[in-house]
Amino acid sequence: MAAATAAGATAAAAAISLFAYYLLLHKSGSKFPWSRTTGASGRRTRRKGLVEAIGNTPLIRINSLSDATGCEILGKAEFLNPGGSVKDRVAVKIIEEALKSGDLVCGGVVTEGSAGSTAISLATVAPAYGCRCHVVIPDDAAVEKSQIIEALGAIVERVRPVSITHRDHFVNIARRRALEANIASTQIESNDRQTNGSAYVKTKMLHTKQTNGSAHANTELSSTGKYCPISDSKGGFFADQFENLANYRAHYEWTGPEIWEQTKGTIHAFVAAAGTGGTIAGVSRYLKEKNRNVQCFLMDPPGSGLFNKVTRGVMYTKEEAEGKRLKNPFDTITEGIGINRVTRNFMMAELDGAYRGTDREAVEMSRFLLRKDGLFLGSSSAMNCVGAARVAQDLGPGHTIVTILCDSGMRHLSKFFNDEYLANHGLTPTATGLEFLDQ
């Protein structure tokens, strides 16, 4: 427990340092044309406070990979967002659209099922909009993620991992929590009205409307009441990052334009892994609209079926082939990427192909980049860099390749950067260079 607490404290302190570094980058110029952008279509002037600092992240040259391949390999440094990941953009877009539509009101609770990054981003952003956050997270996710979410003031439920078809999958539980919050809101209001002598409570709680897959109880009541883990006085909204197309729109309207502007349109290829599919869908579609010759690729981790979906049109993993289907799905050390279903967000992607990576490649790449570039990256970021190196090898020298540095290693201390954990899984890094890419 002491080690876990120390890890959480280290992660929090490091996050503050990263944010300070981010602000420094914004105040200083750079001689590289891809290091920063100036306006992102005016979005920075429309938001104030904390959310103004989200986006407009620098696009940095990954020197070691660029020098080794003869390509310009650039990483969009999303770990420099205030919440520490690319999911800050998604959190902002989901909440803003929900508030605009009326599916969420100020004072309401945003619920989400997340392996960590989106949960942290929602917990970071929600208070800036006057909302609360309730997160359901699988208990095999790195413990420091739960610690960070709790420190941010959100309610955290850790549950056992089960199939998405199970009613107690963390996403399905989060959906129920939103509905429960709406029911509790109406009950509180009804009690208040009765206490005040009101004989009639006007409500539309006889049905629940689904907006982007979210459970939102439509009610005309204003309310008061004390917040509790499964309820809020002003109702709940299920963020539904996997199926809510606000996820895709965040990257189509925001991340993609930044990349295009920062590379001055000289980009040849984009590569990224997918979990919800929002990032790769939004960025790929925007870049393709700007230039059909930009090639966009998926980088898929072990156990995910998206590689086969892109390359063969069939959604399955080799472990699930006829006669070889495992009782339990294949596990991977990476978090937040890989999936065995096609989400609404992923369906928006425009891809030219896909690569499959391994856990060992991700671990080795993370240590290589730390030694050579000083980049302390999380598991999904490391896998993305493996993908960028693969694309560079196939395209040859002279190309500009962009990937996403989703988050830092700060929230991966107990697993991905834990020597004992890696040793137990036969993943102790041994490479001195990039020879692991040739295996």
DAMOHU-V997267 format. One record per backbone hydrogen bond with DSSP energy under -0.5 kcal/mol. CO is the residue of the C=O (numbers start at 1). NH is the residue of the N-H. If there is no record, write none. Layout:
co:CO nh:NH
co:CO nh:NH
This chain:
co:1 nh:5
co:2 nh:6
co:3 nh:7
co:4 nh:8
co:5 nh:9
co:6 nh:10
co:7 nh:11
co:8 nh:12
co:9 nh:13
co:10 nh:14
co:11 nh:15
co:12 nh:16
co:13 nh:17
co:14 nh:18
co:15 nh:19
co:16 nh:20
co:17 nh:21
co:18 nh:22
co:19 nh:23
co:20 nh:24
co:21 nh:25
co:22 nh:26
co:23 nh:27
co:24 nh:28
co:32 nh:35
co:34 nh:59
co:39 nh:43
co:39 nh:44
co:40 nh:43
co:42 nh:45
co:42 nh:46
co:43 nh:46
co:43 nh:47
co:48 nh:51
co:49 nh:52
co:49 nh:53
co:50 nh:53
co:51 nh:54
co:58 nh:60
co:58 nh:77
co:60 nh:75
co:61 nh:63
co:62 nh:66
co:63 nh:67
co:64 nh:68
co:65 nh:69
co:66 nh:70
co:70 nh:398
co:71 nh:73
co:72 nh:74
co:72 nh:401
co:73 nh:62
co:74 nh:403
co:75 nh:60
co:75 nh:77
co:76 nh:78
co:76 nh:405
co:77 nh:80
co:78 nh:81
co:81 nh:84
co:84 nh:408
co:85 nh:88
co:86 nh:89
co:86 nh:90
co:87 nh:91
co:88 nh:92
co:89 nh:93
co:90 nh:94
co:91 nh:95
co:92 nh:96
co:93 nh:97
co:94 nh:98
co:95 nh:99
co:96 nh:100
co:97 nh:101
co:98 nh:102
co:98 nh:103
co:98 nh:104
co:105 nh:108
co:107 nh:234
co:108 nh:132
co:109 nh:111
co:109 nh:237
co:110 nh:134
co:111 nh:239
co:112 nh:114
co:112 nh:136
co:116 nh:120
co:117 nh:121
co:118 nh:122
co:119 nh:123
co:120 nh:124
co:121 nh:125
co:122 nh:126
co:125 nh:128
co:125 nh:129
co:126 nh:129
co:126 nh:131
co:127 nh:130
co:130 nh:107
co:132 nh:110
co:133 nh:155
co:134 nh:112
co:135 nh:157
co:136 nh:114
co:137 nh:159
co:138 nh:141
co:142 nh:145
co:142 nh:146
co:143 nh:147
co:144 nh:148
co:145 nh:149
co:146 nh:150
co:147 nh:151
co:148 nh:152
co:149 nh:154
co:150 nh:153
co:155 nh:135
co:156 nh:158
co:157 nh:137
co:157 nh:159
co:159 nh:139
co:163 nh:166
co:166 nh:169
co:169 nh:173
co:170 nh:174
co:171 nh:175
co:172 nh:176
co:173 nh:177
co:174 nh:178
co:175 nh:179
co:176 nh:180
co:177 nh:181
co:178 nh:182
co:179 nh:183
co:180 nh:184
co:181 nh:185
co:181 nh:232
co:182 nh:186
co:183 nh:187
co:184 nh:188
co:185 nh:189
co:186 nh:190
co:187 nh:191
co:188 nh:192
co:189 nh:193
co:190 nh:194
co:191 nh:195
co:192 nh:196
co:193 nh:198
co:194 nh:197
co:200 nh:202
co:201 nh:203
co:204 nh:207
co:207 nh:218
co:209 nh:211
co:209 nh:216
co:210 nh:212
co:211 nh:214
co:214 nh:211
co:214 nh:216
co:216 nh:209
co:216 nh:218
co:217 nh:219
co:228 nh:231
co:231 nh:228
co:232 nh:235
co:235 nh:109
co:237 nh:111
co:237 nh:239
co:240 nh:243
co:240 nh:244
co:242 nh:345
co:243 nh:245
co:244 nh:247
co:245 nh:249
co:246 nh:250
co:247 nh:251
co:248 nh:251
co:248 nh:252
co:249 nh:253
co:250 nh:254
co:250 nh:255
co:251 nh:256
co:254 nh:258
co:255 nh:259
co:256 nh:260
co:257 nh:261
co:258 nh:262
co:259 nh:263
co:260 nh:265
co:261 nh:264
co:263 nh:266
co:268 nh:295
co:269 nh:402
co:270 nh:297
co:271 nh:404
co:272 nh:299
co:274 nh:338
co:276 nh:346
co:277 nh:281
co:278 nh:282
co:279 nh:283
co:280 nh:284
co:281 nh:285
co:282 nh:286
co:283 nh:287
co:284 nh:288
co:285 nh:289
co:286 nh:290
co:287 nh:291
co:291 nh:294
co:295 nh:270
co:296 nh:352
co:296 nh:353
co:297 nh:272
co:298 nh:300
co:298 nh:355
co:300 nh:357
co:301 nh:304
co:305 nh:309
co:305 nh:316
co:306 nh:310
co:307 nh:311
co:308 nh:312
co:308 nh:313
co:308 nh:314
co:309 nh:313
co:314 nh:316
co:317 nh:320
co:318 nh:321
co:319 nh:326
co:321 nh:324
co:321 nh:325
co:339 nh:305
co:339 nh:306
co:341 nh:343
co:343 nh:347
co:345 nh:348
co:346 nh:349
co:349 nh:351
co:353 nh:298
co:355 nh:300
co:358 nh:362
co:359 nh:363
co:360 nh:364
co:361 nh:365
co:362 nh:366
co:363 nh:367
co:364 nh:368
co:365 nh:369
co:366 nh:370
co:367 nh:371
co:368 nh:372
co:369 nh:373
co:369 nh:374
co:369 nh:375
co:370 nh:374
co:374 nh:376
co:375 nh:377
co:376 nh:409
co:378 nh:382
co:379 nh:383
co:380 nh:384
co:381 nh:385
co:382 nh:386
co:383 nh:387
co:384 nh:388
co:385 nh:389
co:386 nh:390
co:387 nh:391
co:388 nh:392
co:389 nh:393
co:390 nh:394
co:391 nh:395
co:392 nh:396
co:396 nh:399
co:399 nh:72
co:399 nh:401
co:400 nh:268
co:400 nh:269
co:401 nh:74
co:402 nh:271
co:403 nh:76
co:403 nh:405
co:404 nh:406
co:405 nh:78
co:405 nh:79
co:406 nh:86
co:407 nh:378
co:408 nh:411
co:409 nh:412
co:412 nh:415
co:412 nh:417
co:415 nh:418
co:417 nh:419
co:418 nh:422
co:419 nh:423
co:420 nh:424
co:421 nh:425
co:422 nh:425
co:422 nh:427
co:423 nh:426
co:434 nh:437
co:435 nh:438
co:436 nh:439
